[in-house]
Amino acid sequence: MNLTSLPVFSAGFWAATAMIAAVVLSSTAGEVLTAAAMKSIGDLDEIRAHSGLKGAIVAVLTCPLFFAGVFFMAVAFFALLFTLNHLNLGLAGPATASLTVFTNAVAAKLFLKENVDRRRWTSAVLICIGVYFLAH
Amino acid sequence: MILILVAVCAPLGNTCLAKGMTGFPQLTLAHPLAVFAAVFTPWVALGIALLIGFFASYLTALSWADLSYVMLATAWGNVVVELLARFCLHEQVSYQRWFGVLLITLGVGLVAPGPSHTVQPAPLNSGAPR
C-alpha cells in the first residue's frame, strides 16, 4: 500500500493544515491581546456615555496592548487572504473560525484567568467536532 | 444586538473576501506582497468594510463580556458561512458539513444563556472606603 495515496500523507493536506494553523495561532494571539486591552480600558458603553464617542476612541487608541492585538490580527488577516486564495471558503472559513474559538477558550483560561466552566468547555468541544464534520 | 453584529459581519466579510480572492491571480510565497494589490479590488474592499464593522462591535462586546463567551456565543456565524458558501458561491455543502453546522449551533445554544462575564475575586483590602 502506498502511504502517499492517503490524504493525511499528501502535501496538500499538510499545506492546508499549515495555512489554517497560521491563521488560528495569529488570530488567537491578536484576540487575547485585544481582550486584555479592552478589559484594562473598561466598559466602552460607559466611557461613551461619560466622555462621548471621541473619549471612547481615545481610550482605545491610547492603550499599547490594543496595538499589539491589532498587529497580530493584521497578520491573521493576510494569512486568511492567502488561505482563501488556495482553499475554498466552506473549508477555510468554518475551520479557522471554530478552531480559533477553541484556542481562544484555552488562552482565555490561561492568560486572562476567565472562568471557562464546564458549559463553555462542552460548547467548545461541540464546535470542534462540528469543525471535523465541516472539514470532511 | 452587538453579539448579532459580531456574528453576522464577520462571515459576510469573509464571504466577500473569498469572492474577491477566488477571482484574483494565484498568490505564491515567491511574491507575497502581491496580496496587498487584492485590497483594492471591490469585493475585497467591501469585505474589509464589513470586517471593520465587525471589529467595532467586537471591541464593544469585549469591553463588557469574556473573550471565551463572545467567541462561543458568536460561533453561529459559521451557519451563515455555510449558507453563503452554498447559495452565493455555489459550493457543494454535504450532509456531513450540515451535521457539523448542527453541532456548532448546539454548542452556541449551550453557552449563550450562561453568564457573560467572569467576576474576579475582590482583593483583600477591597473593603476599605474609597
Chai-1 contact restraints between the chains, C-beta under 6 A:
chainA,res_idxA,chainB,res_idxB,connection_type,confidence,min_distance_angstrom,max_distance_angstrom,comment,restraint_id
A,A35,B,L62,contact,1.0,0.0,6.0,A-B,restraint_1
A,A35,B,L67,contact,1.0,0.0,6.0,A-B,restraint_2
A,M38,B,L59,contact,1.0,0.0,6.0,A-B,restraint_3
A,M38,B,L62,contact,1.0,0.0,6.0,A-B,restraint_4
A,M38,B,S63,contact,1.0,0.0,6.0,A-B,restraint_5
A,D43,B,S63,contact,1.0,0.0,6.0,A-B,restraint_6
A,D43,B,W64,contact,1.0,0.0,6.0,A-B,restraint_7
A,L44,B,T60,contact,1.0,0.0,6.0,A-B,restraint_8
A,L44,B,S63,contact,1.0,0.0,6.0,A-B,restraint_9
A,F78,B,V35,contact,1.0,0.0,6.0,A-B,restraint_10
A,L81,B,V35,contact,1.0,0.0,6.0,A-B,restraint_11
A,F82,B,L27,contact,1.0,0.0,6.0,A-B,restraint_12
A,L84,B,L17,contact,1.0,0.0,6.0,A-B,restraint_13
A,L84,B,A18,contact,1.0,0.0,6.0,A-B,restraint_14
A,L84,B,M21,contact,1.0,0.0,6.0,A-B,restraint_15
A,N85,B,M21,contact,1.0,0.0,6.0,A-B,restraint_16
A,N85,B,L27,contact,1.0,0.0,6.0,A-B,restraint_17
A,N88,B,E91,contact,1.0,0.0,6.0,A-B,restraint_18
A,L89,B,A18,contact,1.0,0.0,6.0,A-B,restraint_19
A,L89,B,A85,contact,1.0,0.0,6.0,A-B,restraint_20
A,G90,B,A85,contact,1.0,0.0,6.0,A-B,restraint_21
A,G90,B,E91,contact,1.0,0.0,6.0,A-B,restraint_22
A,G93,B,N14,contact,1.0,0.0,6.0,A-B,restraint_23
A,G93,B,V81,contact,1.0,0.0,6.0,A-B,restraint_24
A,P94,B,N78,contact,1.0,0.0,6.0,A-B,restraint_25
A,P94,B,V81,contact,1.0,0.0,6.0,A-B,restraint_26
A,A97,B,N78,contact,1.0,0.0,6.0,A-B,restraint_27
A,V101,B,M71,contact,1.0,0.0,6.0,A-B,restraint_28
A,V101,B,L72,contact,1.0,0.0,6.0,A-B,restraint_29
A,V101,B,A75,contact,1.0,0.0,6.0,A-B,restraint_30
A,N104,B,L67,contact,1.0,0.0,6.0,A-B,restraint_31
A,N104,B,M71,contact,1.0,0.0,6.0,A-B,restraint_32
A,A105,B,S68,contact,1.0,0.0,6.0,A-B,restraint_33
A,A108,B,L67,contact,1.0,0.0,6.0,A-B,restraint_34
A,A108,B,S68,contact,1.0,0.0,6.0,A-B,restraint_35
A,E114,B,D66,contact,1.0,0.0,6.0,A-B,restraint_36
A,E114,B,S68,contact,1.0,0.0,6.0,A-B,restraint_37
A,E114,B,T118,contact,1.0,0.0,6.0,A-B,restraint_38
A,N115,B,T118,contact,1.0,0.0,6.0,A-B,restraint_39
A,V116,B,S68,contact,1.0,0.0,6.0,A-B,restraint_40
A,R119,B,V111,contact,1.0,0.0,6.0,A-B,restraint_41
A,R119,B,G114,contact,1.0,0.0,6.0,A-B,restraint_42
A,R120,B,S68,contact,1.0,0.0,6.0,A-B,restraint_43
A,R120,B,V111,contact,1.0,0.0,6.0,A-B,restraint_44
A,T122,B,L110,contact,1.0,0.0,6.0,A-B,restraint_45
A,S123,B,L72,contact,1.0,0.0,6.0,A-B,restraint_46
A,S123,B,G107,contact,1.0,0.0,6.0,A-B,restraint_47
A,S123,B,L110,contact,1.0,0.0,6.0,A-B,restraint_48
A,S123,B,V111,contact,1.0,0.0,6.0,A-B,restraint_49
A,L126,B,L103,contact,1.0,0.0,6.0,A-B,restraint_50
A,L126,B,L106,contact,1.0,0.0,6.0,A-B,restraint_51
A,L126,B,G107,contact,1.0,0.0,6.0,A-B,restraint_52
A,I127,B,A75,contact,1.0,0.0,6.0,A-B,restraint_53
A,I127,B,I104,contact,1.0,0.0,6.0,A-B,restraint_54
A,I127,B,G107,contact,1.0,0.0,6.0,A-B,restraint_55
A,I129,B,L103,contact,1.0,0.0,6.0,A-B,restraint_56
A,G130,B,G100,contact,1.0,0.0,6.0,A-B,restraint_57
A,G130,B,L103,contact,1.0,0.0,6.0,A-B,restraint_58
A,G130,B,I104,contact,1.0,0.0,6.0,A-B,restraint_59
A,F133,B,Q96,contact,1.0,0.0,6.0,A-B,restraint_60
A,F133,B,F99,contact,1.0,0.0,6.0,A-B,restraint_61
A,F133,B,G100,contact,1.0,0.0,6.0,A-B,restraint_62
A,L134,B,R97,contact,1.0,0.0,6.0,A-B,restraint_63
A,L134,B,G100,contact,1.0,0.0,6.0,A-B,restraint_64
A,H136,B,Q96,contact,1.0,0.0,6.0,A-B,restraint_65
